Amino acid sequence: MNIKVLGPGCANCKRLEKNVQVAVKELGINATVEKVTDMSAFAQYGAMSSPALVVDEELKLTGKVPSPEELKKYFQ
C-alpha cells in the first residue's frame, strides 16, 4: 500500500502524517508513507485544500485531520 500525505508542511499536515503512521503501525500493514509538499502534485490528485490523503493513488480526503482510528477505515 502506498500512502501519501499532501501538504505544505503546516501543523495540520504534520499531525495528519503522524496519525497515518500510528494507524499503519496499529493495523500492522505493510505500507509506504510519503510526505508530498510539491503544490503541483496536489492538483494532479484534485486536492483543493490541505492536508490531503492519497491511498494507492486515490484521493481519500482533504482539509481534515482524522484520528488514527478514523484513518484505519481507509487502510483496510
Wavefront OBJ file of the C-alpha trace (Angstrom):
o trace
v 0.000 0.000 0.000
v 1.242 3.462 -0.896
v 0.005 6.339 1.276
v 0.741 9.994 0.535
v 0.135 12.943 2.821
v -0.144 16.096 0.731
v 0.615 19.373 2.457
v 2.993 22.329 2.524
v 4.332 21.477 5.983
v 1.786 23.182 8.234
v 0.883 21.914 11.705
v -2.209 20.084 10.417
v -0.147 18.361 7.726
v 2.318 17.145 10.311
v -0.495 15.916 12.560
v -2.072 14.002 9.677
v 1.264 12.371 8.841
v 1.741 11.358 12.473
v -1.797 9.966 12.700
v -1.264 7.987 9.479
v 1.932 6.467 10.905
v 0.096 5.484 14.102
v -2.804 3.898 12.181
v -0.464 1.938 9.896
v 1.530 0.662 12.864
v -1.569 -0.322 14.844
v -3.007 -2.200 11.858
v 0.324 -3.921 11.235
v 0.084 -3.381 7.485
v 2.920 -3.082 5.008
v 2.653 0.484 3.735
v 4.915 3.200 2.439
v 4.033 6.633 3.823
v 5.266 9.563 1.774
v 5.047 13.292 2.538
v 4.400 15.378 -0.596
v 4.975 19.128 -0.405
v 5.019 19.916 -4.136
v 1.911 22.030 -4.821
v 1.717 20.865 -8.440
v 1.237 17.291 -7.170
v -1.801 18.438 -5.174
v -3.535 19.470 -8.397
v -2.736 16.127 -10.038
v -4.806 14.403 -7.354
v -7.556 17.029 -7.351
v -6.786 18.157 -3.802
v -8.178 21.663 -3.401
v -7.230 22.059 0.260
v -4.624 20.662 2.588
v -3.817 18.461 4.222
v -4.919 15.704 1.884
v -4.623 11.934 1.970
v -3.966 9.744 -1.066
v -4.106 5.941 -0.760
v -2.854 3.874 -3.700
v -3.108 6.933 -5.983
v -6.738 7.659 -4.995
v -7.642 10.881 -3.157
v -9.428 9.904 0.055
v -9.831 13.180 1.975
v -8.890 16.843 2.029
v -8.893 19.609 4.599
v -9.244 17.302 7.616
v -7.047 15.704 10.249
v -8.804 12.484 11.262
v -7.717 10.495 14.278
v -5.714 7.281 13.795
v -8.919 5.311 14.482
v -10.797 7.177 11.747
v -7.902 6.731 9.298
v -7.896 2.948 9.673
v -11.023 2.621 7.518
v -9.030 3.981 4.556
v -6.310 1.363 5.017
v -8.362 -1.808 5.476
l 1 2 3 4 5 6 7 8 9 10 11 12 13 14 15 16 17 18 19 20 21 22 23 24 25 26 27 28 29 30 31 32 33 34 35 36 37 38 39 40 41 42 43 44 45 46 47 48 49 50 51 52 53 54 55 56 57 58 59 60 61 62 63 64 65 66 67 68 69 70 71 72 73 74 75 76
